[in-house]
Amino acid sequence: MAIAIRLTRAQLDQMVAHALEDAPIEACGLIAARGGVVTEIRRARNAEQSPYRFSIDPLETRRHEEAIDAAGAELAGFYHSHTGSPAIPSPTDIRMMGPFFGPPFVHFVIGVADRANPEVRVWYIQDGQPVEQEFELLP
């Protein structure tokens, strides 16, 4: 399996911290990158305020995209948490993300059902199916 994206431990920890802070509501955010390397994790507000699904207001998404562009980076993907289920995209996730954000956009899912041992996995949504990818932690 090829590496889909590279990030630092601090960036990974930012996503996990957000997931733990927002639980039991699903946390969500955007990932900025340059050349396949994450440059910024951008927290977003879950407009659904739900423990079972997430969405980001289109105006908030646009503000994040403008800031990413201004920084000379590109939107590389998204992250969200699962508060009571494994870090695997749900059918709802696939339905919501797949049609618009297939590869090369990555989707980190952070499982926090076991708060002491969060699970982080990264996926492509390809042809209506989750396809697990690898990520690399940089020094």
C-alpha positions in Angstrom: 0.0 0.0 0.0 1.4 3.4 -1.0 1.6 6.3 1.5 -1.3 8.6 0.8 -0.1 11.5 3.0 2.7 12.5 5.4 2.2 14.4 8.7 3.9 15.1 12.0 3.1 13.5 15.3 2.0 17.0 16.5 -0.5 17.3 13.6 -1.9 13.8 14.3 -2.2 14.7 17.9 -4.1 17.8 17.0 -6.8 15.7 15.3 -7.0 13.2 18.1 -7.2 16.0 20.7 -10.1 17.6 18.8 -11.9 14.3 18.6 -11.5 13.8 22.4 -12.5 17.3 23.2 -15.7 17.3 21.1 -16.9 13.8 22.1 -19.6 12.7 22.3 -20.2 14.9 19.3 -18.3 14.0 16.1 -15.4 16.3 15.6 -14.4 17.4 12.0 -11.9 19.5 10.1 -9.9 20.1 7.0 -6.4 19.1 6.1 -4.0 21.4 4.2 -0.9 20.0 2.4 1.8 20.9 0.0 3.3 18.1 -2.1 1.6 15.3 0.0 2.9 16.7 3.3 0.4 18.2 5.8 1.0 21.9 6.5 -2.0 22.6 8.7 -4.9 20.9 10.5 -7.9 23.2 10.4 -10.6 22.5 13.0 -14.2 23.0 11.9 -17.5 23.1 13.6 -19.8 20.1 13.2 -23.0 21.7 11.9 -24.9 18.6 12.8 -23.9 18.6 16.5 -24.4 14.8 16.3 -22.6 11.8 17.7 -23.5 9.9 14.5 -22.7 12.2 11.6 -20.9 15.5 10.7 -21.1 18.2 8.2 -19.3 21.5 7.8 -21.2 24.6 6.8 -20.4 25.5 3.2 -19.5 29.1 4.2 -17.1 27.8 6.9 -15.6 25.4 4.3 -15.1 28.3 1.9 -13.3 30.4 4.6 -10.9 27.5 5.3 -10.3 26.9 1.6 -9.4 30.6 1.1 -7.0 30.5 4.1 -5.4 27.3 2.7 -5.0 28.9 -0.7 -3.6 32.1 0.8 -1.0 30.0 2.6 0.1 28.4 -0.7 -1.2 25.0 0.2 -4.1 22.9 -1.1 -7.0 21.1 0.4 -5.7 17.5 0.9 -8.7 16.1 2.7 -10.8 15.9 5.9 -10.9 14.3 9.3 -13.7 13.4 11.6 -14.2 11.3 14.6 -16.3 8.3 15.5 -17.3 8.4 19.1 -18.7 4.9 19.5 -17.6 2.9 16.5 -14.4 1.9 14.8 -12.3 4.2 12.6 -13.9 3.0 9.4 -16.0 5.2 7.2 -19.7 4.5 7.8 -22.2 4.2 5.0 -23.3 7.8 5.9 -19.7 9.0 5.6 -19.3 7.4 2.2 -22.6 8.8 0.9 -21.7 12.3 2.1 -18.0 12.4 1.1 -17.6 10.0 -1.7 -19.3 11.8 -4.6 -17.4 15.0 -4.2 -14.1 14.1 -2.5 -12.7 10.9 -3.9 -9.0 10.4 -4.4 -6.6 12.2 -4.0 -8.5 13.6 -1.0 -7.8 11.6 2.2 -10.2 11.0 5.0 -8.8 10.5 8.4 -11.3 8.8 10.8 -10.4 8.9 14.5 -12.1 6.3 16.7 -12.4 7.5 20.3 -14.8 4.8 21.7 -11.8 3.8 23.8 -10.6 7.2 24.9 -7.4 5.9 26.3 -6.5 4.3 23.0 -7.8 6.3 20.1 -7.6 4.6 16.7 -6.5 6.6 13.6 -6.9 5.3 10.1 -6.9 7.1 6.7 -9.0 6.3 3.7 -9.8 7.1 0.1 -13.5 6.9 -0.8 -13.3 5.3 -4.2 -16.3 4.2 -6.3 -18.5 4.3 -3.3 -16.2 2.2 -1.2 -13.7 3.0 1.6 -10.1 2.0 0.6 -7.7 2.1 3.4 -4.4 3.9 2.9 -1.2 4.4 4.8 0.1 7.6 6.4 3.6 8.4 7.4 4.6 10.2 10.6 7.5 12.6 9.9 10.1 13.5 12.5 
